[in-house]
Amino acid sequence: MNRRTKILIWVLVMLGILGGVAGFVLGRYYIDNKKPNFTEEYVLYVRPETTIGQIADSLQTRAGMLRPKSLERCFDEMDVASKIKPGRYVIDSTATSIYVARMLVFGWQTPQNLVLSGTMRNKGRIAKKISTQMMVDSASVAQALDSADFLAGYGFTPENVFALILPDTYQMYWTSSIEEIFDRFKKEYDAFWTEERLAKAKAQGLNQMEVSIMASIVSGETLKEFEYPIIAGVYLNRYKKGMKLQADPTIAYCFDYTLDRILKKHLTVDSPYNTYKHVGLPPAPINVPPKACLEAVLNPQKHGYIYFCASPAFDGTHRFAVTYNEHLKNAREFQRELTARRKAAKSAGKK
């Protein structure tokens, strides 16, 4: 074998080695940067205390990770361990290892839906609703709801803060701070109160806060949305006549909603929220009223009703009356049906 042949063989061997190395490097690059590494969509929540190991384990078990070593390499390359940012991250089946690493380092979060709906008549429930959907803890939310200094920045107080919160679905980042959450509440509140709605409130002889207070009473009276404008009309009729509102929900509020039934003895409670003792609206909303209740106060049904009571059909609806005699008739029918049902239930229990 001559010298020229040896050199040629050596060159070919080196080219083979270099080609193998290049193939190995390019193969890894393709696997880490181009090839999806997951089979299932998974929402990954990263808290400040979450470790790299916990993330890898959850991606393995919940996202169907295919190549753990690929993710490990990319985590090392991006120094995820020291640069990771808390957040809500959606991992889908198209995600590569490097994309997930970059996602965690640069904080590429997917927004979270903060849903505020249902009955909200105490601050503890509101704090819990927010904390179960966001990274903030309930104690911090509760503290904000009771902080006069904090709420003053939004033009509200711990007493009337229910008016600030409009039930809705708010899209924001899971890591949003208390301030960012309340900033969003104020933004939506300001957006709701358009010039048109302000004019409608004025036409009813109310300001924004008074609309919220009246709407909270309407909300406390019925779960039937179609009744909102009718009941709003009843209370507005009483309000404009200078009558006491005599709203049972305000009595329930005075007792922190602990009463199973409101009895005559409860109507004497000493509280500015007792609308059986005081003329006009209570000082602040007694719950967080739905937007439909706010709209009902702004657009009440026009009628002459002054009174209403529960329907004897026991279907959650009410009967309305213009005169007190009509109201007494409706009330007696309800009471008779209630008595009959109780007797029937008692008899059934003895069998």
C-alpha positions in Angstrom: 0.0 0.0 0.0 1.6 3.2 -1.1 1.7 6.5 0.8 -1.0 8.0 -1.4 -3.4 5.2 -0.7 -2.8 5.5 3.0 -3.6 9.2 3.0 -6.7 8.6 1.0 -7.9 5.9 3.5 -7.1 8.2 6.4 -9.0 11.0 4.8 -12.0 8.8 4.2 -11.9 7.5 7.8 -11.8 11.0 9.2 -14.6 12.1 6.9 -16.6 9.1 8.1 -15.9 10.0 11.7 -16.8 13.7 11.1 -19.9 12.6 9.2 -20.9 10.4 12.1 -20.4 13.2 14.6 -22.3 15.6 12.4 -25.1 13.2 11.9 -25.2 12.6 15.7 -25.3 16.3 16.4 -27.8 17.1 13.7 -29.9 14.2 14.8 -30.0 15.5 18.4 -30.7 19.0 17.1 -33.6 17.7 15.1 -35.0 15.6 18.0 -34.7 18.5 20.5 -35.7 21.4 18.2 -38.0 20.0 15.6 -39.6 16.8 16.7 -42.7 16.9 19.0 -41.9 15.3 22.4 -45.4 14.9 23.8 -48.6 13.0 23.0 -51.2 14.7 25.2 -52.2 18.3 25.9 -51.4 19.2 29.5 -51.8 22.4 31.6 -48.6 22.8 33.6 -48.8 25.1 36.7 -45.5 26.2 38.0 -45.3 27.8 41.4 -42.2 29.5 42.9 -41.4 26.4 44.9 -41.9 23.9 41.9 -38.7 22.0 41.1 -37.4 20.8 37.8 -37.8 17.2 38.9 -41.5 17.8 39.6 -42.0 19.4 36.2 -40.3 16.5 34.4 -42.3 13.9 36.4 -45.6 15.7 35.6 -44.8 16.0 31.9 -43.9 12.3 31.9 -47.1 11.1 33.5 -49.6 13.8 32.3 -48.3 15.0 28.9 -47.1 11.6 27.6 -43.4 12.7 27.2 -41.7 10.5 24.7 -37.9 11.3 25.2 -37.0 12.4 28.7 -33.3 12.8 27.8 -34.2 15.3 25.1 -36.0 17.5 27.6 -33.2 17.1 30.1 -30.7 18.3 27.5 -32.8 21.3 26.6 -33.4 22.2 30.2 -29.6 22.2 30.7 -29.0 24.2 27.6 -31.5 26.9 28.7 -30.5 26.7 32.3 -34.1 26.2 33.2 -33.3 25.3 36.9 -32.2 28.9 37.7 -34.3 30.9 35.2 -37.7 29.2 35.4 -40.6 31.6 35.8 -43.9 30.7 37.6 -46.9 30.5 35.4 -49.7 28.5 33.7 -48.3 26.8 30.6 -50.2 24.7 28.1 -48.2 21.9 26.6 -49.7 20.3 23.5 -48.7 17.5 21.2 -46.9 19.8 18.8 -44.5 21.1 21.5 -40.8 20.3 21.2 -38.4 19.9 24.0 -36.6 23.2 23.3 -39.9 25.1 23.0 -41.0 23.9 26.5 -37.6 24.9 27.9 -37.9 28.4 26.4 -41.5 28.6 27.5 -40.5 28.2 31.1 -37.5 30.5 30.9 -39.2 33.4 29.1 -42.6 33.0 30.8 -44.7 32.3 27.7 -47.9 31.7 29.7 -51.3 30.9 28.3 -54.0 33.2 29.9 -56.3 31.8 32.5 -60.1 32.3 32.7 -61.1 33.8 36.1 -64.8 33.0 36.3 -66.8 34.9 38.8 -70.4 33.6 38.9 -73.0 32.2 41.2 -74.0 33.5 44.6 -71.4 35.9 46.1 -72.6 37.4 49.3 -69.6 37.3 51.5 -66.0 38.3 51.1 -64.7 34.9 52.1 -66.5 33.2 49.2 -65.2 35.8 46.8 -61.6 35.3 48.1 -61.9 31.5 47.7 -63.3 31.8 44.2 -60.4 33.9 43.1 -57.7 31.9 44.9 -58.8 28.6 43.5 -58.4 29.9 40.0 -55.3 32.1 40.4 -51.9 31.8 42.0 -52.8 34.3 44.8 -53.9 32.9 48.1 -57.3 33.5 49.6 -55.9 35.3 52.7 -54.3 37.9 50.5 -57.5 38.5 48.6 -59.5 38.7 51.8 -57.1 41.2 53.2 -57.4 43.3 50.0 -61.2 43.2 50.3 -61.0 44.5 53.8 -58.3 47.1 53.2 -59.6 50.7 53.3 -56.3 52.1 52.0 -56.0 49.5 49.1 -59.6 50.0 48.0 -59.5 53.8 48.2 -57.2 53.6 45.2 -60.1 52.3 43.2 -62.7 54.6 44.7 -64.3 52.0 46.9 -64.4 51.0 50.6 -64.5 47.6 52.4 -68.3 48.3 52.9 -69.2 48.9 49.3 -66.6 46.8 47.4 -69.3 44.3 46.2 -70.2 47.0 43.7 -66.8 47.0 42.1 -66.9 43.3 41.2 -69.0 42.4 38.2 -69.7 38.7 37.7 -68.1 37.7 34.4 -65.2 35.7 32.9 -61.9 37.6 33.1 -59.0 36.4 31.0 -55.7 37.1 32.6 -52.4 35.5 33.5 -52.6 32.9 36.4 -49.7 34.7 38.1 -51.5 38.1 38.1 -51.0 40.0 41.4 -53.7 41.2 43.7 -53.2 44.7 42.2 -53.5 43.4 38.6 -56.7 41.5 39.4 -58.3 44.5 41.0 -57.1 46.8 38.2 -59.0 44.5 35.8 -62.1 44.7 38.0 -62.0 48.5 37.9 -61.4 48.5 34.1 -64.5 46.3 33.6 -66.5 48.4 36.0 -65.6 51.6 34.2 -66.4 50.0 30.8 -69.8 48.8 32.1 -70.8 52.3 33.2 -71.3 53.9 29.8 -72.9 57.3 29.3 -76.1 55.5 28.3 -76.3 53.5 31.5 -75.4 56.5 33.6 -78.3 58.4 31.9 -80.7 55.5 32.7 -79.6 55.5 36.3 -80.2 59.2 36.5 -83.7 58.6 35.0 -84.5 56.3 37.9 -83.2 58.9 40.4 -80.2 56.8 41.3 -76.4 57.0 41.1 -74.0 54.2 40.2 -73.7 52.9 43.7 -77.4 53.1 44.4 -78.1 51.0 41.3 -75.7 48.4 42.6 -77.4 48.5 46.0 -80.9 48.1 44.5 -79.6 45.3 42.2 -78.2 43.4 45.1 -81.6 43.4 46.7 -83.2 42.2 43.5 -80.6 39.5 43.3 -81.4 38.4 46.8 -85.1 38.1 46.1 -85.2 35.6 43.2 -83.2 33.1 41.2 -85.6 33.6 38.2 -83.9 36.0 35.8 -87.1 36.8 34.0 -88.4 38.2 37.3 -85.5 40.7 37.8 -87.2 43.6 35.9 -90.5 43.0 37.6 -89.0 43.0 41.1 -86.8 45.9 40.3 -89.9 47.8 39.3 -91.6 46.9 42.6 -88.7 48.3 44.7 -88.3 51.4 42.5 -92.1 52.1 43.0 -91.7 51.8 46.7 -88.5 53.9 46.7 -90.0 56.7 44.6 -93.1 56.8 46.9 -90.8 57.2 49.9 -92.0 53.9 51.3 -89.8 51.5 53.3 -88.4 48.9 51.0 -89.1 46.1 53.5 -86.7 43.8 51.7 -86.2 40.4 53.3 -82.7 40.0 51.8 -81.5 43.0 53.8 -82.6 41.2 57.0 -80.8 38.1 55.9 -77.7 40.2 55.4 -78.0 41.6 58.9 -77.7 38.1 60.2 -74.8 37.1 57.9 -77.1 34.9 55.9 -77.4 32.4 58.8 -81.2 32.4 59.0 -83.2 29.4 57.6 -86.4 31.5 57.7 -86.9 35.2 58.4 -89.4 35.6 61.2 -91.2 38.7 62.6 -88.7 38.9 65.5 -85.9 39.3 63.1 -87.4 42.5 61.5 -86.5 44.6 64.6 -82.7 44.0 64.3 -80.8 47.3 64.9 -78.9 47.8 61.7 -78.7 50.5 59.0 -79.3 47.6 56.6 -82.7 46.9 58.1 -85.1 48.2 55.4 -88.1 47.4 57.6 -86.9 50.1 60.1 -85.2 52.6 57.8 -86.6 54.4 54.7 -84.5 54.3 51.5 -81.6 52.1 50.4 -79.2 50.4 52.8 -75.6 51.9 52.9 -74.0 49.5 50.5 -74.7 46.4 48.3 -75.6 43.2 50.3 -74.1 40.9 47.7 -72.4 41.0 44.3 -75.3 41.4 41.9 -75.3 39.8 38.5 -75.1 42.1 35.5 -78.7 41.1 34.7 -79.8 42.6 38.0 -78.0 45.8 37.3 -79.7 45.9 33.9 -83.1 45.2 35.5 -82.7 48.3 37.8 -81.7 50.4 34.8 -84.5 49.0 32.6 -87.3 48.0 35.1 -90.6 46.8 34.0 -93.2 49.6 34.3 -96.1 48.6 36.4 -98.1 49.6 39.4 -97.0 46.7 41.7 -96.1 47.6 45.2 -96.2 44.1 46.8 -95.1 40.6 46.0 -94.9 37.3 47.8 -93.8 33.7 46.9 -96.1 31.8 44.6 -98.2 28.9 46.1 -96.9 26.8 43.2 -93.6 26.6 45.1 -91.7 27.0 41.8 -89.5 29.9 42.9 -91.7 32.5 41.2 -93.7 35.3 42.9 -97.2 36.8 42.7 -97.4 40.6 42.4 -100.1 43.0 43.6 -101.0 46.7 43.3 -103.0 46.9 46.5 -102.4 45.6 50.0 -105.7 43.7 49.9 -104.5 41.8 46.8 -101.2 41.1 48.5 -103.0 39.7 51.6 -105.0 37.4 49.3 -101.9 36.2 47.6 -100.1 35.7 51.0 -103.0 33.7 52.4 -103.0 31.4 49.4 -99.3 30.8 49.8 -99.7 30.2 53.5 -102.6 27.7 53.0 -100.5 25.7 50.5 -97.5 25.8 52.8 -99.6 24.5 55.7 -101.1 21.7 53.5 -97.6 20.7 52.3 -96.3 20.5 55.9 -99.2 18.4 56.9 -98.7 16.1 54.0 -95.0 15.8 54.8 -95.8 15.1 58.4 -98.4 12.4 57.5 -95.9 10.8 55.1 -93.3 10.7 57.8 -95.6 8.7 60.2 -96.3 6.0 57.6 
